[in-house]
Amino acid sequence: MSLKLRLARAGAKKRPFYRIVVADSRSPRDGRFIEVVGTWDPMLAKGDEKRVVLNVERIKHWQGVGAQPTDRVLRFLDAAGLAKREARNNPQKAEPGKKAQERLAAAAEKAAKAAEAAAEA
């Protein structure tokens, strides 16, 4: 059985509240879980101490047993000093798509032709 430390959503519509749970990776997101080890309330301010609440002892226990945190939970654990998260970098993410690049190239070519025509006249 592969265990995950992950988020399970609770709260009302447009008022999210998440429990950090230990669950089998095959169980549904809001379905069966083994234990609640913390909470995350994204509606609170980032500096609020109650925004992320972790049960450090139980998280260490489950990590020792082999539970793997999801990316979002790993961010919380890194901030608490319980795990190390490698910074990700995707420089290609900011580049425009293929069609947008084609449109930009066509516009640049058209501008170059217009500049040539203006220089000849």
N, C-alpha and C positions, 0 to 999 in steps of 0.2 A: 504494500500500500504506500503510495507516494503522498506525503503530507505537504500542504501548502499553508503558509501564513498569508492570508488574503483578506480583502474587504468584503463585507456582506452589508448590503444597503438596507437601511431602515428609515423611518421618518416619513413625513407626508409628501404629497406632490409638491415639487419645487422647493422643498425644505429638506435637503438630504442630510442624513446622519448615518455614519458607517460604524460598524463593529469590526474590529480586527479579530479574526477567528483563525483557529487551526482546523483545517478540513481536509478530507480526502480530495485529491485533485479532480476526481471524476464526479464529485457531487455538484449540484447546481450552485450558482453564486449565492443565492439567498436561502438555499436548502439546508440539508443536514450538515452539522459541524460538530467538532469534538469539544472545543472549549473556546470561550471568549477571552482574549488576552489583552484587549484594549479597545479604545474608541477613537474616532476622528470626527469632529464637527466642523466641516468646512464653512459653515455660516458664521463662525466666530472670527474675530480679528486674528491676523497671523501672530501677533505678539501675545495672545491670550494663552495662559498656562493650561486651560482646560480644552484647548483646541485638539491636542493629541494627548491621550492618556494611555500609558503603557504599563502592563504588569511585567516588570523587568525579570523577575525570578522565573515566571512561567515561560516567557519568551526564550530565555536562556535554556531552560529545560527542553523545550520543543526543538530548538536549534540543535541541541546536543543529540536529540533522537533522530535528527535528519530532516526536519521540516525546512523547506525552501521558501523564502519570502518572495512575493511578487514585486515588481519594480516599484510601485507606489509604497508598499509597506517597507521595502528596503530603504526608501528615502527617509521614512520616519525613524527606522532603526539606525541609520547613519547619523541623523541629527542627534539621536540619543546616545551615540557612541557604542551601540551594540553590534554593529556590522560595518563593513567598509563597502561603499558603493563607488564603482569606477565611473568617472564622468564620461558621458557619451558625446560624440561629436559627429555630426553628419553635414559636411559642408555642401553636399549636393542638394540638400533639402530646400535651400533658399533659391536654387536656380529655377528659372521658368521652365515650363513643360516644352515638349518638342514643337507643338504647333505655335506656341508663343514665340519661341526662338526663330521659327520660320518667318513669322510675321515681322519680327524685328529686323531680320536680315533683308526682307523685301522692302521694308520702309527705308532702311539705310541705303540700299541700292537705288531706290527711287530718288532719295535726297541727293545722292552723288550725281545722278544723271541731271537733276535740276540744277545743281551747282555748275556742271560742265556747260549746260545750255546757257546759263547766265553769264559765264565767263566768255563764251564765244560771241555773245551778242554785244 
